[in-house]
Amino acid sequence: MPFMIGKAPIRRTLNYLKAGKLILKDEIQIFSVNYNTFGKHHEGTRDFVFWNLPQIQYKNPNVQIITFKNMTPTPFIKCYYENGNTMLIDLDSKSKEDILFHLQNVIGKTKHILEEENEMKEKKDNSANFGVGCDRSCICLIPGQVPCPAVVPLPYHMRGKYKKSLKEP
């Protein structure tokens, strides 16, 4: 398998990419990371880019992610929002875990919002769902199903009371 060659090939597996914890807010359009490939105070940022950036790219397909190497004296992340605002996050001498935790709190979606989005996605994705909040209000709208008894009465052979009355003389 050619994708398993290189430094830490686990980063390119689908299970690893799906395990990402940071899902950015919808307002963020560009996520840029500035760091150096040398220096002690850039070490946490280098590890963050190496281990967590592929997960962020996978989880946020609509966000442009850019890395700038060896262009700054201190590491930082700059986020560009839809309305033109920017946010600057300092990463100087932070570990990759501290960076990830800070980004989850500042620019990540909360668990409550993620749960609501998952519920809405499940309702809309599954065509078998019907009722309030779904695409179909009743199962009779699906072709091949029996129409609603309120609109078209069921034939006698499909009614439970009629079948039962035939069995009992």
N, C-alpha and C positions, 0 to 999 in steps of 0.2 A: 504494500500500500504506500504510494508515494506521499500522501498527506501526513504520514506518521514519521517522516524524516525531519530532522532539524532540532532546534532547541525547544524543549518542553512541548512536544507535539500534542499533549493533552488539550492545549488551548484551542485546537482546531476541531475538537469533537463536538457534536451537537449537544450532548448532555452537558458539557461544560459551558457552552454558550447559553443554553437555556437556564442555567443555574444563576445567572446574573441577578443581582439584587437591586440595581439602580435603574429605575425607569423615570426618565426626565419628564418634567411638566410639558404640556402641549404648547405652551407659549415659546419655548426655547427652539430656535431655528439652527443656531451654530454653537458648537461646543469646541473651544480651542484650548489646547494644553501646551504651555511653554516650559521647557526644561533643558538642562544640559546633560550630555552623556558622561560628564565627569563631575567630580565634587561630592563631598560628603552630604551637604544639605540638599542635594538633588536626588539622593538615593531612594527615598520613599516615593517620589514622583516617578522615577524610572521603573520601580517595581509596579506601581499602580498602572502605568501605561502598558507594561509587559503583560501583567496578569488580568487586569480588569477592563481595559479599553476594548478588547474584542467582544466582551459580554455586553458592554454599553452599546457598541455598534449594532450588535445583533438585536438587542431589546428595543432600540430606538431607530428604526429604519428611516424615519422622516427627518432625522437630525443630521446635519453635516458635521462631521467630527474631523478636526484638523490638529496635527501636532507640529510644533515648531521646535527644532532641536538647535542647541548651541547659539541662541540669539538673545539670551537674557541672563542677567546676573543672578536673579532669584526665580524659582519656579512659581508659576501661577496658572490658574484656569480662568478663561474669560468666556462668559456666556452672552450670546446676543439674542435678544427677545424680538418678537414680532413687531412690537410698537417702536422699535428703534433704541430701546434702552439696553445697557450692558451691565453685567455684574462681574466684578473682579474678585477672585478667591485666591488668597495667598496660601501656598503649600510649602513654605520654607521650613525644612527640617522636620516634616511630618512623616509618619509611617504610612504605608499603603492602607492599612486598616483605618487609621484616623482620617485619612482623606476620603475613603469610601463612606464612613459614618457621617462625616461632615456634609458631603454632597447629598446623601440621602435625606438629611434634615433640611438642607437649604434649597436644593433645586429638584429633589425627587418627589414623586407623587406619594401621598400618604397611603397607608394600608386601607383606610376607609374608602378612598377614591378608587383604588385598585379593585377592591371587592365589588363596588357598584358597577365598575366597567365590566368585570367578569360576568356578573349576573346579567347585564344587558346583552353581552356578547352571546352568552348561552341561550338566552331567549330568542335572539334573532337568528343565530346560526342553525338551530335545530328546526327543520321544517315540520317535525312531528308535533311540535308544541302548538297549542291553540288555546284561546281564552283571552283574558284581559292582559294587555301589554304585549301581545304577540301579533304576528302578521295576520292570522286568521282568528276570527271571533268564535267560530264554530267548526266542528269537524265536517259538517255537511257541505262546506265550501270546497272541499277537496274532491276532485273528480273521481267517480267510482264509489263514493260513499252514499249511504242511504240519506235521502233528504230529511230535513227536520219534520217530525210528526206534527208540529204546529202548522206547517205550511201544506204538506201533503200527507194525508193519513196513511199509516202503514197498512199493508195488505193483511188480511185476517190470519194467514198462515205464519206471519212473523210476530203476532201478538201472543204474549204469554198467557193471558187470561183466556183467549179463544182456544189455545191448545189444551189448556187444563180443563176447560169445560167439555171438550170432546172426549177426554179420557174418563171423566166422571159422568155416568148416566143418571 
